[in-house]
Amino acid sequence: MTETPGLPRIVLASDHALLVSFGEEISPENSRRVLRLLMALRSRAVPGILNLHPAYASLLIRFDPLGARVEALREIVEEAVAGLGRVPLPEPRLVEIPVRYGGEHGPDLGEVARHCGLTEDEVVRRHAAGDYEVAFLGFTPGFPYLAGLDPALAVPRLETPRKRVPAGSVAIGGSQTGIYPLPSPGGWRVIGWTPASLFDPEREPVSLVRMGDRVVFVKEPA
């Protein structure tokens, strides 16, 4: 594909994956382009596609190299990209997430406050005041990467990741915030915990939030 300004890059990421990149910027516009492309390809049920992995500004398309020709698949993707403006987005839902900040629920809150030059109360206030958008789900099933963190709360990840982060942990990593749906290793700084179940394979839908939803955190007594 010849690159044209304003169009995404479509490159072969491996012998079984195409990467569609809308640029380097983390922005609502790029997140929505990714979501539209995801929906367009899902609606077509393209033969040979095994999985679709969205990120902030890109979509990785895994395919069966024995069941799909790369050039034919690229043409389908280019057609989908050309029609993105006609793909309607689902109505975003507003999901409230109760959070207990600090103490045993947020072991890294004090360190986040010191790094940011804020009090713990101010970190909590700013975090809970955010209006977040689910950019995509990844890392573990149901893990929401939330765009919209106050820049004053950006903090480096832990130098040594924890071997086990409890399910429900609300954390900050770099300029992002998110929620661990399941117990897992993790290097984000945990500032709180929610009793909400983010992922339940016995529930329909299995994830509490989906791409494009808005999320607000509601502070609960610790």
Secondary structure, DSSP 4 states (H G I P E B T S, - for coil): ----TTSPEEEEEETTEEEEE--S---HHHHHHHHHHHHHHHHHT-TTEEEEEE-SSEEEEEE-TTT--HHHHHHHHHHHHHTGGG-PPPPPPEEEEEEEESGGG-TTHHHHHHHHT--HHHHHHHHHT--EEEEEE-SSTT-EEEE---GGG-BPPPSS-EEEE-TTEEEEEBTEEEE--S-EEE-SEEEEE--S-SB-TTSSSSBS--TT-EEEEEEE--
